[in-house]
Amino acid sequence: MTMLHTKKKTIEPADTWKFLIPSIIGALLFLCPISYNGEVTIGVGILASFLLTAFGEVIPPFIVILLGFSAIASLTATALKPAFVRNSPFLRATFINGPFGLIVRVLAFAFGIMAYYEIGPEAISSRNTGGVVLYDLAPVLLTWFLFAGILLPLLVEFGLMEFVGALLNKFMRPVFTLPGRSSIDAMASWMGAAPVGVLVTMKQYDEGNYTQREAAVIATTFSIASVAFSLVVANVVGIGHLFLPFYLAVSVACLVAAIIMPRIPPLSRKPDDYYAPVGKQIDDYIPKGVPLAKWGFDEARRKAAGAASPKKLAQVGIETVLDIWLALIPLVMALGTVALMVAEYTPLFKIISYPLIPVLTLLGLPEAAEAAPTFLVGFADMFLPAVLGSGIESELTRFVLAGVSLTQIIYMSEIGILILRSNIPVKFWELAVIFILRTIITLPILVLFGHLFV
């Protein structure tokens, strides 16, 4: 299925508008920062926030119903395998599951009921564990992916990534070892939400536009925390008045990590092979002597000319949303609750953080023993370090731990599960190693900024 150096499709005048109109709308929805209710967000974020505000009270019970439907439908479809499910690739992939998938969906439904009615073991039903997932994480995923899933084709199917990719390829390749189009993924995360950036990466990998290495690097390195979430974290730990130097520190640390991480294992060992079922579907060869802008504009118009019909794109978007709702949200509910139970009710993170205490002391951070677990608990959920560290007296230590929690990126309650469930070839142990490496790389940078500004 390789398209390298094949005869190019003739560009028609109408293709220019077919590229420009959807791409401009997509850029406005996903990439342009907008101030809304005192926060910096994007168009898709405004739509999601409106839905959360308008239907906030009914979304958690709706999620419990969704979890119940997912569990019952999966058990029934897997046991009976009716013809209409077997004959539909989407229904078959969504509802026919192995033992692990079935257990996860049943547990998710059980956890959802316990958290909603506040019954059963406190470790599950507590507002700090199952309640966090049901009332905080799952509603955000549900609303963001409703709009992101349906509207994403405007960003990726009509040539915007081809145009930007041609312009930035000569910068992204030597600096980050990535194609120029990956800058779109980073912008979607930075301006909106990290899961949206991962969703873009998943789609691009599945369509043969990223290699295994590229997709793994982008998903684990460029899924940076949004400006809005960073501001929330800063306020929770009591350093909102230092937000500008704080976010500058986070940005510099993420940039350094993005340069280093693709060049060291495990990411550097990922093969540059494309997703096997589709093969390479991108031609990033640019002839010598052709201006980058002209080449990118031509490639973008060719991409737009070959875009599927609105009906087909709408169908794919709806299937993406249903897949997130019926498959990913149960995973987040089950595994996210378990991760938070481990963080809240076991000494695991405290025990494994002991080696960090002398390191933090050496770096000049006060209250090192109290702070050490917060530097690792972010593997369970990105918001936990801010909550647990808000009681630390030292402003310097709170500055550093909040920054590290944002630069670690890999948190299992959301991003980690999304990556593991995708076709991107990253294993759980690799996510753990990447989390540790990012901590090692970004910690000294944030300490330096902390000593400068606090």
N, C-alpha and C positions, 0 to 999 in steps of 0.2 A: 504493500500500500504506500510505498515511499513516493514522494512527489518531487524529489530532487531533480532540478534542472529539466523538468518536463516543459512542454510547450505551454506558454502562458495564455490564459483566457483573454480574449479581446475585451477591452473596457468600453462600456457604453456610457453615454452622457448621464443616463439616469442612475448609474452606479455611484456617481459622486454624491448624490442626495441620499441614496440608500445607505451610504457609509456615514455621511455627516449627521443626518437627523437622529437616527437611533444612538449613535456614539456620543453626540453632545448630550442627549437626554441621559444616557448611561453615566457619563462623566459627572453630570450635575447631581445625579442620585447617589452615586457611590464614592466620588472622589473629591467633591468640592466641600470644604468646611463651611458650616452654617451655624450661627449663634442662635440657639433655641432654648428658651427658659433658663438663660444664664449658663448654658453648657455649649461646648463646641461639638457638633455632631454632623451628620450627613443627611441627605434627603430620605434615604431608607430608614435612618434612625428616627427621624421625625414621624414617619408613618408608624413605625413600631411603637414609639412613645405614645402617640395618639391612641393606638389600640390598647396599650397597657393602661392608660388613664381612663379610657371610656369603658373598658370591660375588665378592669383589674380584679374586681371581686369574684367574677365568674370564671376567670382563667384557671385558678388552681383546681376547682372541681371539674372543669372541662379536661384538664390534664389527667386527673384521676380516671375519668371516663375513657380517655384516650388510651391510658395504660391498660385499663381493663379490656378494651376492645382489642388492643394489640396482643395481649396475652391469650385471650380466648380464641381469637381468630387464628393465631399461630398454632396453638394446640390442636384446634380442629383441622386446619389445613395440613399440618404435618402428619396427623394421624390418618385422615381420610384421603388426602390428595385428590380433591375433586378436579374434574377435567378442566373447568374454566380457570382454575388456578394454575394447573400444569401447563396450559396452553398460552398463558400470559407471562412473558419474561419478567415483567414488573411485579405481578402478584406472586409469582413463584419465588423470586428473590426476596420479597418482603415478608412473606408469611410461612414459607417452608424452611424450618430452621433445624439445626442440629441440637443435641442435648444442652450445650452451653447456652445457645441463644434462647431456648425455651425456658431454662432455669432463670436466666437474667430477666426475661419478660414477666415471669410469674413473680419473682422477687420484687421487681419494680412496681407491679400492681399492689403487692402486699405492703411495700414500704410507703407507697403513695397513700393508701388507705390509713395506715398508722399515723403518718405525718399530718394528714388532713383532719382526722378525728382525734388526734393526740391520744391514741390508745397503744397498748403494747409496750415493749421495752423502751425506756427513756432514751437509750443509746440510738434508737432508730427514730422515734417519734419526736425527739427534742427539736426545738426551733433552731438549734445550732448544727443539726445533722440533716435528718430527712427534711426538716422544715426549710433549711437553706436551699436545698435542691428544688423542693416543690414550690416555694413562694418567691425565690430570688433567681435561681439559675434557669429552671425550665421555662418560666414565662418569657424571659428574655430570648431564649433560644426559639421558642414557639413563634413569637411575634417578629423577631428579626428575620428568621428563615422563611416566614410566610411571604414577606415582601422581597427578600434577597433572592429566594429560589425562583420566584416568578419573573422578577425584573432583571436577573443576572444576564440573560441573553443580550440585553442592550449593551452591556459592557464587553462581552467576549465574543459575540457572534457576528458583529457587523464591521470589524476591521480596526477597532481602536487599539487592540493589543498589537496588531501587526504594525500599525503606524508608530506607536510609541516604542515598540521593540526595535524597529529599524533605527530610530533616532538615538536610543540609549544603549544599543548593543555594544558599541566600542567602549563605553564606560563600565557597564555592568559585568562584562566578561573578564577584563583584567582585575577589577577590584573585588568582585564577589563570585567569580567563576560561574556566572549565571547569564541567561539571555536577557535582553533588554525588556522584554514583555513582563518579566517578573516584577518590575517596578510597579505595575498596576496592582499586583497582589499586596505589595507592601503599603501602597497608598490606601487600598480598601481597608486594611487593618488599622492603619495609623489614624485615618479620619473617621472610621466607623467602628468596627468591632473585629477582634482577632478571628473569631469563627467565620466571618464573611471572607477574610483573606484566605483562610484554609479552604473554604468552599470553592473559591476561584481556582486555587491550586489543584484541588481534586478534579474539577471539571477539565482543566487544561491537561492534566496527566492522563485522564481517561480518554481524552480525544487525541492523544499522541503528540501533544505540543511541548511536553517536558519529558526529560529522561527520568529514570528512577532517582538518580543522584540529585538532579535539579529539583524535582518535586519534594524530595526529602529535605533538602537544604532550605527551600523556600518555606515549607510548612513549619519547620522547627527553628528557623532563624529570622524570618520576616513577619511572623504573626505577632507583631509587637502590640503592646497594650495601646488602646486609643487615648487620645488627649483627654477625653471626657472621663474615662475610667481612672486615668492617672491623677486627675484633679480630685476625684472622689477619695482615692487612697491617701493623697496628701492631706486632705481635710480630716480624714478619720484618724490619722496618726498625729495630727496637730501641727503640721508644717505647711498649711495652706498659704501662709504669708511668705513662704520661701518657694512658691510653686515655679517661678521662672527659672532660677538656678537649679531647682530640683529636676525639672523636666529637661533642662539642658544636660544635666549629668546623666539622666536616663538615656537620652538620645545619643550622647557620645559613647556611653557604655554599650548600647545596642549596636552602634556602628562598628565599634572595635570587634565585638563578638561576631558580627556578620562577616567581617573580613577574615577572622581566624577560623571559625567553626568549619567552613567548607573545606579547609586545607588540612584538617586533622581527623583521625578516626573518631567515631564510626562513619561520619558523613563522607569523608574522602574516599572510603572504600566501596561506596555504592557504585554499581556499574552505570555507565552512560547508555543504558538500553531503554528503549521506549516500551510502553505498555503493550505486552505481547498480542492481545486480541486485535489491536488496531495498527500497531507499528508506527513508524515515524510519519506524521502528517504535517510537518512544517518544513519549509525551505527557508533557512536563514542565511543562505548564500546571497551576498550582495555584489554584483559585478563591479569591477574597478572602473572608476571614472564617472559613476552614476551618483549624483547627489543623494545623500541619505533621505532628505525630506521627500524628494520626488519618488524614490524607490518605495519608501514607506507608504506614501499616498497611493501609489499604484497597487501595492500589495493589499492595502486596506480596502480599496474599491473592488478588487478581485474577490476578497473574502466576503464582502457585503453582497456581491452579485451571487455568490453561491450559498447564501444563508437560506435556511429552511423557511417554509411558509409560516406566517404568524400562528396558524392553527397548530402546526407541529411544535413550534417553540413553546406555545402555551401549554401543550400536553406534556412536554418534557419538564417545563417549570413546575407544573402541578405535581407530577410524579416525584420531582426532587423534594418538594415540600412534604408530600405524604411520606416519603422515605425517611426524612428527618423526623417527622412527628411520630411515626409508628415504629421506627427502628432505633434512631439515635436517642430520642428522649427517654425511652425505657432504659437504655444503657446508661445514660447520665443519671437517671433516678436510682438505679441499682448500684452501679459502681461508684458514683459520686457520693452516695450515702455511706457506703462501706469505707471509702477513703476518708470521709469526715469523721466517721466513728473511730477509725484508727488514730486520727489526729487528736480528737477530743477525749477519748476514753482509754487510750493506752499510752504507755511511756515510750513507745517506739521512737518517735522523733526526738525526744529528750535524750534517749540512750545513744542514738546514732550521731547526735550533735556534739557529744563530749569532745571529739578531736578538734572541733571548731573553736572551743573556748580559748585555748592558748593563741590561736591565730588571730581572733578578734582582739584579744588583749594586746598582742604584739602590734596590731594596727592602730592601737590607741582608742578603742571603743569602750566607753564605760558600760557597766552592767553586762559584761560579756556572757556570764553564765546564764542570766535571764534571757538574753537576746538570742543565744545560739540556736535553740529549737526553732525560732521563727524564721531563720534563714533556710531551713529545710522543709518546714511544714507547707510551704508554697507548692510542693509537688502534689499535694492533695487538692488544694484550691488556691487560686491567686489572691483571694481576699483574706484568707486566714492570717497571713503574717501581719497585715494591717490591724486586724481585730485583736490578735494576741499581743502585738507589740505596742498598742496604743497606751498601755499602762506603764511603759518604760519611761523613767524620768528624763534620761539624757536625750536632748533634742538631736544631738549628733548621731546617736545610735538609731533613733527613730528615722532620721533622714536616710541613713545608709540602708537599713533593713527594708524600708518602703521602696527605695530605688532598686534594690536587688530583687525584691518580689516581682517587680514589673519587668525586669530584664531577663528573668529565668525562663519566661514564656511557657514552659512545659508544665501544665497543671492538669491532673487527671480528671477532675470533675467536668471538664469541658473540652479543651483543646486536645489533650492526650487521647480521650475517648474518640473524638472526631477523627484524629489521624489514624488510630488503630483500626477503626471501622472502615476506613477508606481503602482503596487499592494501592495507596502509596506504601512501598515496602519498608516500613519501620516497625521494629519489634518493641515490646514493652521495655526490655532491658536496655535497648538503645536509647529510648526516651529518658530512662533514669540516668544513663551516662551523660547524655546531652544536657540534662538539667544540672548535673554536678559540674560539668565543664563550663557551662555558662555562668554558674555561680563563682567558680574559680577565676574566670576571666573578668567578670564585671565588678566583683567585690572591691579589689584595690582601686579601680577607677572611681567608684562611688565614695570610697573612703577619702580619696584625694579631694574630690569636690566637696565632700562634707566638711573636711578640715578648712577648706578655702572659704566656704560661705556660711557655715553655722557658727 
